[in-house]
Amino acid sequence: MTSILDSVDSRTRLVGENRLELLIFQLGTRQLFAINVFKVREVLKVPHLNQMPGSHPKICGVATIRGHSIPVIDMRQSIGMRPLEKDQETNLIVTEYNRTVQAFLAGKVVYIKNMGWDEIMEPPSTGRSNYLTAITKLEHENQNKLVEIIDVEKVLAEIVSYDIDISDGVLDDQLTNHLVGQKVLVVDDSSTARKQVSETLGQLGIECIEMKNGAQALRLLKGWCDEGKTVTDEILLMITDAEMPEMDGYKLTSEIRADSRMSNLYIALNTSLSGSFNEAMVEKVGCNRFVSKFQPDLLVDVVQTHMRERLEK
């Protein structure tokens, strides 16, 4: 299974083209689930798991992989189902999110599917959709099957608490009055991620306008332009995720830069994807800053730095 994860370069090229690759897997039933391959380090059979007394009930143990102790989370249990029963098809999906490495206990890994973000749809607002960022459909075993794309950030936020407190010395008192009442456009398909950003910036008196994907955000921005409004008068800046249904953050940024009516909008990419890769993509598509999730102090720094730039003009 690890061999199908070797061609990293080819996958990174997809991201700038509004495409992604999904790792499709099962959780002990015939239902198909998925996460973005780019978050996956490797897939392997389940090694011995050491138990951690007092750990979160969704953590089923710790695996030692290549000399590192990695917490193992029961993916099935984490999205509101009964714990996964281990069998010969059980796998570990080792991932990296928000600068941390963790493994998910999963069932059979089916295959990897190359898709366009325009083929990815919002989930219905029912039942297990609380743990989904999106859905898609594909042919599997001669059937048109629904694939549920898991909101891993929400899963992790319920296990590892994220602190939105701003460290001492980060806030610039000289900017406080200028920031109160400013608006920031936050674009992310994860409700958990949007909440984290909004609650962080809310401490500065900033109002966040939330959008679920790049297509929604672009419609809003173009609508303002069509009404004769100046985008930079409406919002201070935009903070966008990379991976989103319909249109990803890279495509969104390139569309904004290509429209002279709003090409000067300050854009920060805020994502859980690989830092070194995103720094290259930021330069390629024209983002102003890159911030890996979730770092409240850096989000505040992005906002304050741009506010200073505005005041100095």
C-alpha positions in Angstrom: 0.0 0.0 0.0 2.8 2.4 0.7 3.9 2.2 -2.9 0.8 4.1 -4.1 1.8 7.0 -2.0 5.3 7.4 -3.4 4.6 9.9 -6.3 4.4 13.1 -4.2 5.5 15.4 -7.0 2.7 14.3 -9.3 0.1 14.9 -6.6 1.4 18.4 -5.7 1.0 19.4 -9.3 -2.7 18.6 -9.1 -3.3 21.1 -6.3 -2.7 24.1 -8.4 -5.1 22.8 -11.0 -8.2 22.7 -8.7 -7.7 18.9 -8.4 -7.1 16.5 -5.6 -6.5 12.8 -4.9 -8.7 11.0 -2.4 -7.7 8.0 -0.3 -10.9 5.9 -0.4 -11.4 3.5 2.5 -14.1 1.6 4.4 -14.9 1.4 8.1 -16.1 -2.1 8.5 -19.2 -1.5 6.3 -19.6 -1.2 2.5 -20.0 2.6 2.9 -17.0 4.5 1.3 -15.1 7.3 3.2 -12.2 9.5 2.1 -9.5 11.9 3.1 -7.1 13.9 0.9 -4.1 11.8 0.0 -1.9 14.8 0.5 -2.5 14.6 4.3 -1.4 10.9 4.3 2.1 9.9 5.2 1.7 6.2 4.7 -0.8 3.3 5.0 0.2 0.1 6.9 -1.1 -2.9 8.6 -1.9 -2.4 12.3 1.2 -3.0 14.5 1.1 -3.7 18.2 -0.7 -0.9 20.0 0.4 0.2 23.5 -2.5 1.3 25.7 -2.5 4.7 27.3 -4.3 4.7 30.7 -6.4 7.9 31.0 -6.3 8.8 27.3 -9.2 10.0 25.3 -11.7 7.2 24.7 -11.4 7.6 20.9 -7.6 6.9 21.1 -7.3 3.2 21.0 -3.5 3.1 21.7 -0.1 4.3 20.6 1.9 2.7 17.8 5.7 2.9 17.4 6.4 3.7 13.8 9.9 4.3 12.6 11.0 5.0 16.1 8.2 7.5 16.8 5.3 7.1 19.2 2.1 8.0 17.3 -1.4 8.1 18.8 -3.9 5.9 17.0 -7.5 7.2 16.7 -10.5 5.0 15.9 -11.9 6.8 12.9 -15.1 4.9 13.0 -15.8 5.7 16.6 -14.7 9.3 16.0 -17.5 10.0 13.6 -20.2 8.7 15.9 -20.3 4.9 15.0 -19.4 1.9 17.2 -15.7 1.2 17.6 -14.1 -0.6 14.6 -13.6 -4.3 15.0 -10.1 -5.3 13.9 -9.8 -8.0 11.2 -7.4 -8.9 8.4 -8.5 -5.8 6.4 -7.8 -3.3 9.2 -5.2 -0.6 8.4 -3.5 2.4 9.9 -3.7 5.6 7.9 -0.8 7.7 9.2 -1.5 11.4 8.6 -0.1 14.9 9.3 -2.6 17.6 10.2 -1.9 21.0 11.8 1.8 20.2 12.3 1.1 17.0 14.2 1.3 13.3 13.2 -1.5 10.9 14.1 -2.8 7.6 12.8 -6.3 6.6 12.2 -7.6 3.0 12.6 -9.6 2.2 9.4 -10.9 -0.8 7.5 -10.1 -1.8 4.0 -8.3 0.8 1.9 -9.9 0.6 -1.5 -7.9 2.8 -3.8 -6.8 6.4 -4.6 -9.0 8.5 -6.9 -7.9 11.6 -8.8 -10.8 14.1 -9.0 -11.6 17.7 -9.6 -12.7 19.9 -6.8 -15.8 20.7 -8.9 -16.8 17.1 -8.5 -16.9 17.5 -4.7 -20.2 18.7 -3.1 -21.3 19.9 0.3 -22.8 17.2 2.5 -26.5 17.1 3.4 -27.3 18.6 6.8 -28.4 15.3 8.4 -27.0 12.7 10.7 -23.3 11.9 10.3 -22.8 15.0 8.2 -21.5 16.8 11.3 -18.3 14.9 10.7 -18.1 15.5 6.9 -16.7 18.4 4.9 -18.0 17.1 1.6 -19.3 14.2 -0.4 -18.8 12.9 -3.9 -19.9 10.0 -6.1 -17.8 7.5 -8.0 -18.2 4.1 -9.7 -17.3 1.3 -7.4 -18.1 -2.4 -8.0 -20.3 -1.4 -10.9 -22.4 0.9 -8.8 -22.6 4.7 -8.4 -21.4 5.0 -4.8 -21.6 7.9 -2.4 -18.2 8.8 -0.8 -18.2 10.7 2.5 -15.2 13.0 3.0 -14.4 13.2 6.7 -13.8 16.5 8.5 -10.6 15.4 10.2 -10.1 18.8 11.8 -13.4 18.4 13.6 -12.4 14.9 14.7 -9.1 16.1 16.1 -10.6 19.2 17.7 -12.9 16.9 19.8 -9.8 14.9 21.0 -7.1 17.6 21.2 -8.4 21.0 22.5 -7.1 23.9 20.5 -6.3 27.1 22.5 -7.5 30.3 20.9 -5.8 32.5 23.5 -3.4 35.1 22.2 0.0 35.1 23.9 1.3 38.1 25.9 3.1 40.6 23.9 1.5 39.7 20.6 -1.2 42.4 20.6 -0.2 45.8 19.4 -2.0 48.4 21.5 -1.5 51.0 18.9 -3.6 49.1 16.4 -6.4 48.1 18.7 -8.7 51.0 17.7 -8.0 50.5 14.0 -8.9 46.8 14.1 -12.2 47.1 16.0 -15.1 46.8 13.4 -12.9 45.6 10.6 -14.2 42.6 8.6 -12.2 39.6 7.4 -13.4 37.0 4.9 -12.8 33.5 6.2 -13.1 30.7 3.6 -12.9 27.1 4.8 -15.1 24.0 4.3 -14.5 22.9 7.9 -16.9 24.5 10.4 -14.4 23.8 13.1 -11.6 25.7 11.3 -13.9 28.7 10.6 -14.9 28.8 14.3 -11.3 28.7 15.4 -10.3 31.7 13.1 -13.5 33.7 14.0 -13.1 33.2 17.7 -9.4 34.2 17.5 -10.0 37.4 15.5 -13.1 38.2 17.5 -10.9 39.0 20.4 -9.6 41.9 18.3 -13.1 43.2 17.6 -12.9 41.9 14.1 -16.1 40.5 12.4 -15.6 37.5 10.2 -17.6 36.8 7.1 -17.6 33.0 6.7 -17.8 31.1 3.4 -17.7 27.3 3.0 -15.7 27.1 -0.3 -13.8 29.1 -2.9 -16.7 29.3 -5.3 -18.9 30.9 -2.7 -16.2 33.4 -1.8 -15.6 34.3 -5.4 -19.3 34.9 -6.0 -19.4 37.2 -3.0 -16.3 39.2 -4.1 -17.4 39.5 -7.7 -20.9 40.5 -6.6 -19.4 43.4 -4.6 -17.4 44.4 -7.7 -20.4 44.3 -9.9 -22.3 46.6 -7.5 -19.5 49.1 -7.8 -18.1 48.4 -4.4 -14.3 48.4 -3.6 -13.4 45.0 -2.1 -10.7 46.4 0.1 -13.3 48.8 1.6 -15.6 45.9 2.4 -12.9 43.6 4.0 -9.5 44.1 5.5 -8.2 40.8 4.0 -9.2 37.2 3.2 -8.0 34.1 5.1 -8.6 30.9 3.0 -8.1 27.2 3.4 -6.4 25.3 0.6 -8.7 22.3 0.2 -12.4 23.1 -0.4 -15.2 21.7 -2.5 -16.0 23.2 -5.9 -12.9 25.6 -5.8 -9.8 25.3 -3.7 -7.9 28.1 -2.2 -5.2 28.2 -4.9 -7.7 28.5 -7.7 -9.7 31.1 -5.7 -6.5 33.2 -5.2 -5.6 33.0 -8.9 -9.1 34.1 -9.9 -8.9 37.1 -7.6 -5.4 38.1 -8.9 -6.7 37.8 -12.5 -9.6 40.3 -11.8 -8.2 43.9 -11.8 -11.2 45.0 -9.7 -9.9 43.1 -6.7 -6.4 41.9 -7.6 -4.9 43.9 -4.7 -6.8 42.0 -2.0 -4.5 40.8 0.8 -4.8 37.0 1.0 -3.5 34.6 3.6 -3.5 30.9 3.1 -4.3 29.1 6.3 -4.1 25.3 5.9 -3.1 22.1 7.6 -1.2 20.9 4.5 2.6 20.6 4.2 4.3 23.8 5.0 7.2 23.6 2.5 4.8 22.7 -0.4 2.4 25.5 0.5 5.1 28.1 0.6 5.9 27.3 -3.0 2.2 27.4 -4.0 1.7 30.7 -2.1 4.4 32.2 -4.4 3.0 30.6 -7.5 -0.6 31.7 -7.1 0.1 35.0 -5.4 -0.9 34.7 -1.8 0.6 37.3 0.6 1.1 35.0 3.6 1.1 31.3 4.5 0.0 30.2 8.0 -0.2 26.5 9.0 -3.2 25.6 11.2 -3.9 26.3 14.0 -1.7 29.1 15.3 -3.7 32.0 16.9 -0.6 34.2 17.4 0.3 34.0 13.7 -3.2 34.7 12.6 -3.1 37.9 14.7 0.3 38.7 13.3 -1.1 38.5 9.7 -3.9 40.9 10.5 -1.8 43.3 12.4 1.0 43.4 9.8 -1.5 44.2 7.1 -3.2 46.8 9.2 0.1 48.5 9.7 0.8 48.4 5.9 -2.6 50.1 5.3 -1.9 52.8 7.9 1.5 53.6 6.4 0.1 54.2 2.9 
